[in-house]
Amino acid sequence: MVLLACVFCTFAMTGLIWLIQLVQYPLMSLVGKELFVEYEVLHCRNITPIVLPLMTIELLSSAWLAWKPLQGQGILLIIGCGLVGLIWASTFFLQVPMHDQLSQVFNAEIHTRLVQTNWIRTILWSTRSAIMIWVLASILLSRSVQP
């Protein structure tokens, strides 16, 4: 059950981060200075209830799986947990401060940095998804070959 929660949250966040990276963040530059602050505040208010539970469940389930690995998947689950730590670090040390600044006033340079630094999370979540596919496939394949 913990594995399924982890896989679900990882896949959900991977899809969301690609949507944010390719659609949401780039389109922010088209809002216009006069409406940008309101837009940014609403973006943060509306996205947080979606991503925070998913990220929290992913963090907790990843930590659990790294602590209690499944069927010889220990190193991959530890690496995956480390990636979650990097995602959280990027979120709270890079993206959140930029969102805080943008919620005060539109700044094209900060917006550009937000889009650029968000590639960190996009790549990390994509890597996590690949790891979770490998872990899940390995477990399922090992169970299918057992008598």
C-alpha positions as CSV (number, residue, x, y, z in Angstrom):
1,M,0.0,0.0,0.0
2,V,2.9,2.4,0.8
3,L,4.5,1.6,-2.5
4,L,1.2,2.3,-4.4
5,A,0.8,5.6,-2.6
6,C,4.4,6.6,-3.4
7,V,4.0,5.6,-7.1
8,F,0.7,7.4,-7.4
9,C,2.0,10.6,-5.9
10,T,5.3,10.5,-7.9
11,F,3.4,10.0,-11.2
12,A,0.9,12.7,-10.3
13,M,3.6,15.2,-9.4
14,T,5.6,14.3,-12.5
15,G,2.6,15.1,-14.7
16,L,1.8,18.3,-12.8
17,I,5.4,19.5,-12.9
18,W,5.6,19.0,-16.7
19,L,2.3,20.9,-17.1
20,I,3.6,23.7,-14.9
21,Q,7.0,23.8,-16.6
22,L,5.7,23.8,-20.2
23,V,2.3,25.6,-19.8
24,Q,1.7,27.4,-16.5
25,Y,5.0,29.1,-15.8
26,P,5.7,30.3,-19.4
27,L,2.2,31.7,-19.8
28,M,2.7,33.9,-16.6
29,S,4.7,36.3,-18.7
30,L,1.6,37.1,-20.8
31,V,-0.7,38.1,-17.8
32,G,0.5,41.7,-17.9
33,K,2.0,43.8,-15.1
34,E,-1.3,45.3,-13.9
35,L,-2.9,41.8,-13.2
36,F,0.2,39.8,-12.5
37,V,0.3,40.1,-8.7
38,E,-3.3,39.1,-8.4
39,Y,-2.7,36.2,-10.8
40,E,0.4,35.0,-8.9
41,V,-1.3,35.1,-5.6
42,L,-4.3,33.1,-6.9
43,H,-1.9,30.7,-8.6
44,C,-0.1,30.0,-5.3
45,R,-3.3,29.8,-3.3
46,N,-5.0,27.4,-5.8
47,I,-2.0,25.1,-6.6
48,T,-0.9,24.6,-3.0
49,P,-3.9,22.4,-1.9
50,I,-3.2,20.2,-4.9
51,V,0.6,19.8,-4.7
52,L,1.2,19.9,-0.9
53,P,-0.7,16.7,0.0
54,L,0.8,14.9,-3.0
55,M,4.3,16.1,-2.1
56,T,3.8,15.2,1.6
57,I,2.5,11.7,0.9
58,E,5.4,11.2,-1.5
59,L,7.9,12.4,1.0
60,L,6.6,10.2,3.8
61,S,6.1,7.1,1.7
62,S,9.5,7.5,0.1
63,A,11.1,7.8,3.5
64,W,9.3,4.7,4.7
65,L,10.3,2.7,1.6
66,A,14.0,3.8,1.9
67,W,13.9,2.7,5.6
68,K,12.0,-0.6,4.9
69,P,12.9,-1.4,1.3
70,L,11.0,-4.0,-0.7
71,Q,12.5,-7.1,-2.3
72,G,16.1,-6.0,-3.0
73,Q,15.1,-2.5,-4.2
74,G,16.9,-0.8,-1.3
75,I,19.4,1.2,-3.3
76,L,16.9,2.5,-5.8
77,L,14.4,3.4,-3.0
78,I,17.2,5.3,-1.1
79,I,18.2,7.1,-4.3
80,G,14.5,7.9,-4.9
81,C,14.1,9.3,-1.4
82,G,17.2,11.4,-1.9
83,L,15.6,12.8,-5.0
84,V,12.5,13.7,-3.0
85,G,14.8,15.6,-0.6
86,L,16.3,17.5,-3.5
87,I,12.9,18.3,-4.8
88,W,11.8,19.7,-1.5
89,A,15.0,21.7,-1.2
90,S,14.6,23.2,-4.6
91,T,10.9,24.0,-3.9
92,F,11.5,25.8,-0.6
93,F,14.9,27.4,-1.3
94,L,14.4,28.4,-4.9
95,Q,10.9,28.3,-6.2
96,V,8.9,29.4,-3.1
97,P,11.1,32.5,-2.5
98,M,10.7,33.5,-6.2
99,H,6.9,33.1,-5.9
100,D,7.0,35.2,-2.8
101,Q,8.8,38.0,-4.7
102,L,6.5,37.7,-7.7
103,S,3.5,37.9,-5.4
104,Q,4.6,41.4,-4.6
105,V,5.5,42.7,-8.1
106,F,6.1,41.3,-11.5
107,N,9.8,41.0,-12.3
108,A,10.8,39.5,-15.7
109,E,14.2,38.4,-14.4
110,I,12.7,36.6,-11.4
111,H,10.1,35.0,-13.6
112,T,12.7,33.8,-16.0
113,R,14.7,32.3,-13.1
114,L,11.6,30.6,-11.9
115,V,11.1,28.9,-15.2
116,Q,14.8,28.0,-15.5
117,T,15.2,26.7,-12.0
118,N,11.9,24.7,-12.2
119,W,13.7,22.4,-14.6
120,I,15.5,21.0,-11.5
121,R,12.2,19.7,-10.2
122,T,11.0,18.6,-13.6
123,I,14.1,16.5,-14.2
124,L,14.1,15.1,-10.6
125,W,10.5,14.1,-10.7
126,S,10.9,12.5,-14.1
127,T,13.9,10.6,-12.8
128,R,11.8,9.5,-9.8
129,S,9.1,8.3,-12.1
130,A,11.6,6.2,-14.0
131,I,12.9,4.7,-10.8
132,M,9.4,3.9,-9.5
133,I,8.6,2.3,-12.8
134,W,11.7,0.1,-12.5
135,V,10.9,-0.8,-8.8
136,L,7.3,-1.6,-9.6
137,A,8.2,-3.6,-12.6
138,S,10.9,-5.5,-10.8
139,I,8.6,-6.4,-7.9
140,L,5.8,-7.5,-10.3
141,L,8.1,-9.5,-12.5
142,S,9.7,-11.2,-9.5
143,R,6.3,-12.2,-8.2
144,S,5.2,-13.5,-11.6
145,V,8.1,-15.9,-11.9
146,Q,7.7,-17.4,-8.4
147,P,6.0,-20.8,-8.4
